[in-house]
């Protein structure tokens, strides 16, 4: 066989998840970067920061607020409940049979052993596609699917393809609880190569117990509050550290700019409201606004660009 077209190595089965408790599963996941961690590790997850993920991987997650897996108000709960239903509808729409993997998979290359993956389903008997990833998205989340799978989902799937050596995956998403969409994600060697490089950098933060930089997200803010919940009344002199002196100067400048922009925003909004009077809507060449009475009794101004 020509080595250039040799079949890729298959993933190792690090552990069976059949009968594994959620706590045991979470402990196993700390041994590496899983597919659902990948986008976070490279800074592309809008819901979680690298700093929060670092806390989890280094065993500091006890400091973070706990997510109750039985909390019906949390999207994760419904994602787990609806996963088999989404998979069944995938089979109905495509005719392709699927089966649960029931394992934590590991990259076969020793130097990438920290790359792990949980696969929702394997697709049986197809030469074109081998992995099925099931998703659900409500009213807010559905907006991110207007042009196909969001970037963080594509990263998750490319990570799965990297670990397993497979060539393609289908992402089946249930939108608004009533519409199924199926998106094919093909293996992209360039993306995978870059992904491995960036994930390796994050994993170095884990193995050296060095926190990655905070990224300005709510998740990073939550992580910092958890890491440093108390102050000791000390004064830290950073006047000789030029990087932090510049950061402080930029912070002061940005805050002043924000205040100035807020004042300008208020002036422009009030100018339009004054012209609208008792009208509920106004159209412009580049968009529209509504100014309607809410249930609370006051009028609410909404911009629709």
C-alpha positions in Angstrom: 0.0 0.0 0.0 1.2 3.5 -0.9 2.2 5.1 2.5 0.7 8.4 1.2 -2.7 6.9 1.2 -2.3 4.5 4.1 -5.3 4.3 6.4 -5.0 6.6 9.4 -4.3 5.2 12.9 -7.4 4.6 14.9 -8.0 6.1 18.3 -7.1 4.3 21.5 -9.9 3.4 23.9 -8.7 5.0 27.1 -11.7 3.9 29.1 -15.2 2.5 28.7 -18.0 4.8 29.8 -20.5 2.0 30.2 -21.6 2.1 33.8 -19.2 4.9 34.6 -20.6 7.5 37.0 -20.7 11.2 36.1 -18.1 11.9 38.7 -15.8 9.2 37.4 -16.3 10.5 33.9 -15.3 14.1 35.0 -12.2 12.8 36.6 -11.1 10.9 33.5 -11.7 14.1 31.4 -9.0 15.9 33.5 -6.3 13.6 31.9 -6.5 15.6 28.7 -8.3 18.0 26.3 -11.6 16.5 25.2 -13.5 17.4 22.0 -15.9 19.6 24.0 -12.9 21.4 25.6 -11.1 22.1 22.3 -12.8 25.4 21.4 -12.3 26.7 24.9 -8.6 25.7 25.0 -7.9 27.7 21.8 -10.1 30.7 22.9 -13.1 30.2 20.6 -15.8 29.1 23.0 -18.2 32.0 23.7 -19.4 30.3 26.9 -16.2 29.4 28.6 -12.7 30.9 28.9 -9.3 29.1 28.8 -8.8 30.3 32.4 -11.9 28.5 33.7 -11.0 25.4 31.7 -7.5 25.5 33.3 -9.1 25.6 36.7 -11.1 22.5 35.9 -8.1 20.6 34.4 -5.9 21.4 37.4 -8.4 20.3 40.0 -9.5 23.8 41.0 -13.0 23.3 39.8 -14.2 22.8 43.4 -13.9 26.6 43.7 -16.3 27.1 40.8 -20.1 27.2 41.0 -21.5 23.7 40.4 -23.8 22.8 37.5 -26.5 20.5 38.6 -26.9 17.8 35.8 -30.6 17.5 36.9 -31.3 21.2 36.6 -34.0 21.4 33.9 -33.4 25.1 33.4 -29.9 24.4 32.1 -29.3 23.8 28.3 -27.0 20.8 29.1 -29.8 18.9 30.7 -32.0 19.1 27.6 -29.1 18.4 25.3 -28.5 15.1 27.1 -32.2 14.2 27.2 -32.8 15.0 23.5 -29.6 13.5 22.2 -31.0 10.0 21.3 -34.1 11.7 19.8 -31.9 13.8 17.5 -29.9 10.7 16.6 -33.1 8.8 15.7 -34.2 11.6 13.5 -30.8 11.7 11.8 -31.3 8.0 10.9 -34.8 8.8 9.7 -33.6 11.6 7.5 -30.5 9.9 6.1 -31.1 6.2 6.3 -27.8 5.8 8.0 -27.6 3.6 11.2 -25.7 4.9 14.2 -24.4 3.3 17.4 -23.1 4.7 20.7 -19.3 4.6 21.2 -19.4 4.3 25.0 -15.7 5.2 25.4 -13.3 8.0 26.1 -11.0 7.9 23.1 -7.3 8.9 23.0 -5.1 10.1 20.1 -2.9 7.1 19.1 0.3 9.3 18.8 2.2 9.2 22.1 3.1 12.9 21.9 -0.6 13.8 21.5 -1.9 11.5 24.2 -3.5 14.5 25.9 -6.0 14.7 23.0 -9.2 12.9 24.1 -12.6 12.6 22.6 -16.1 11.5 23.5 -18.1 10.7 20.3 -21.9 10.9 20.5 -22.4 8.2 17.8 -20.4 6.3 15.2 -22.1 6.0 11.8 -22.3 2.4 10.6 -21.4 1.3 7.1 -20.8 4.7 5.4 -17.6 5.4 3.4 -18.4 9.2 3.3 -19.0 10.0 7.0 -18.1 8.2 10.2 -19.1 10.4 13.2 -22.4 11.9 14.3 -22.5 14.8 16.6 -25.9 15.7 18.1 -26.8 19.3 19.1 -29.8 21.2 20.3 -30.3 25.0 20.2 -33.1 27.1 21.6 -34.3 30.5 20.5 -31.1 32.4 21.3 -28.6 29.6 20.4 -30.3 29.1 17.0 -29.1 32.5 15.8 -25.6 31.1 15.8 -26.6 28.4 13.3 -27.8 30.6 10.5 -24.7 29.9 8.4 -24.1 26.4 9.6 -22.4 25.0 12.6 -20.8 27.8 14.8 -17.1 28.0 14.9 -16.8 26.4 18.3 -18.8 23.3 17.1 -16.6 23.0 14.0 -13.5 23.1 16.2 -15.1 20.3 18.4 -15.7 18.2 15.4 -12.2 18.7 13.8 -10.8 17.7 17.2 -12.8 14.5 17.0 -11.6 13.8 13.5 -8.0 14.4 14.6 -8.3 11.9 17.5 -10.1 9.2 15.6 -8.4 9.6 12.2 -11.8 9.7 10.5 -12.5 11.8 7.4 -15.9 13.4 8.0 -18.6 14.0 10.6 -22.3 15.0 10.4 -23.6 17.5 12.9 -27.3 17.0 13.4 -29.0 19.9 15.3 -32.5 20.4 16.6 -33.4 24.0 16.3 -36.2 25.5 18.4 -37.3 22.0 19.4 -39.0 21.5 16.0 -36.5 21.7 13.1 -33.7 19.3 12.2 -30.7 20.4 10.2 -27.7 18.2 9.1 -24.3 19.7 8.3 -21.4 17.8 6.9 -17.9 18.7 8.3 -15.0 17.3 6.3 -11.6 16.7 7.8 -9.3 19.7 7.3 -5.6 18.9 7.8 -4.6 22.6 7.9 -7.2 23.4 10.6 -6.2 20.2 12.6 -2.5 21.1 12.5 -3.2 24.6 13.8 -5.6 23.2 16.4 -3.1 20.7 17.7 -0.5 23.5 18.1 -2.8 25.8 20.0 -4.2 23.0 22.2 -0.6 21.9 23.0 0.1 25.5 24.2 -2.9 25.3 26.5 -1.9 21.9 27.8 1.5 23.3 28.8 -0.4 25.7 31.1 -2.0 22.7 32.7 1.1 20.6 33.2 3.2 23.5 34.4 0.3 24.7 36.7 0.5 28.2 35.1 -2.8 30.0 34.5 -3.4 31.2 30.9 -4.1 35.0 30.5 -7.6 36.2 31.3 -9.5 37.1 28.1 -12.0 39.7 29.3 -15.0 37.3 29.2 -17.6 36.8 32.0 -16.2 33.3 32.4 -12.7 34.6 33.0 -14.1 37.1 35.5 -15.9 34.3 37.3 -12.7 32.2 37.4 -10.7 35.1 38.9 -13.3 35.6 41.6 -13.1 31.9 42.4 -9.3 31.9 42.4 -8.9 35.0 44.6 -12.1 35.4 46.7 -10.4 37.3 49.5 -7.9 40.2 49.7 -5.2 40.5 52.4 -5.1 44.3 52.7 -1.7 44.5 51.1 -0.4 47.1 48.6 1.3 45.7 45.5 3.7 48.2 43.9 3.6 47.7 40.1 5.0 51.1 39.2 8.3 49.6 37.9 6.5 47.0 35.7 6.0 48.8 32.4 3.5 46.3 31.0 1.1 46.8 33.9 1.7 50.5 34.0 0.6 50.6 30.3 -2.4 48.4 31.1 -3.5 50.7 33.8 -3.2 53.8 31.6 -5.1 52.0 28.8 -7.8 51.0 31.4 -8.3 54.7 32.5 -8.4 55.8 28.9 -10.9 53.2 27.8 -13.2 54.0 30.8 -13.1 57.7 29.9 -14.0 56.8 26.3 -16.8 54.5 27.3 -18.3 57.3 29.5 -18.1 59.7 26.6 -19.7 57.3 24.2 -22.5 56.6 26.7 -23.3 60.3 26.8 -23.3 60.5 23.0 -25.5 57.4 22.8 -28.0 58.9 25.2 -28.1 62.2 23.1 -28.7 60.4 19.8 -31.4 58.1 21.3 -33.3 61.0 22.8 -33.0 63.0 19.6 -34.8 60.1 17.7 -37.3 59.6 20.5 -38.2 63.3 20.4 -38.8 63.1 16.7 -40.9 59.9 17.0 -43.2 61.4 19.6 -46.0 58.9 20.0 -45.0 56.7 17.1 -44.2 53.1 17.9 -41.7 52.5 15.0 -39.3 54.4 12.9 -37.5 53.3 9.7 -34.2 54.6 8.4 -32.1 53.9 5.3 -29.9 51.5 7.4 -32.3 50.0 9.9 -35.2 50.6 12.2 -36.1 51.3 15.9 -39.2 50.5 18.0 -40.3 52.5 21.0 -43.2 50.7 22.6 -44.8 50.4 25.9 -43.7 47.3 27.8 -45.6 45.2 30.3 -43.9 47.1 33.1 -45.6 50.3 31.9 -42.7 52.3 30.4 -41.7 52.5 26.8 -38.7 50.4 25.7 -36.4 51.6 22.9 -35.0 48.8 20.7 -32.6 49.2 17.8 -32.8 46.8 14.8 -29.9 47.4 12.5 
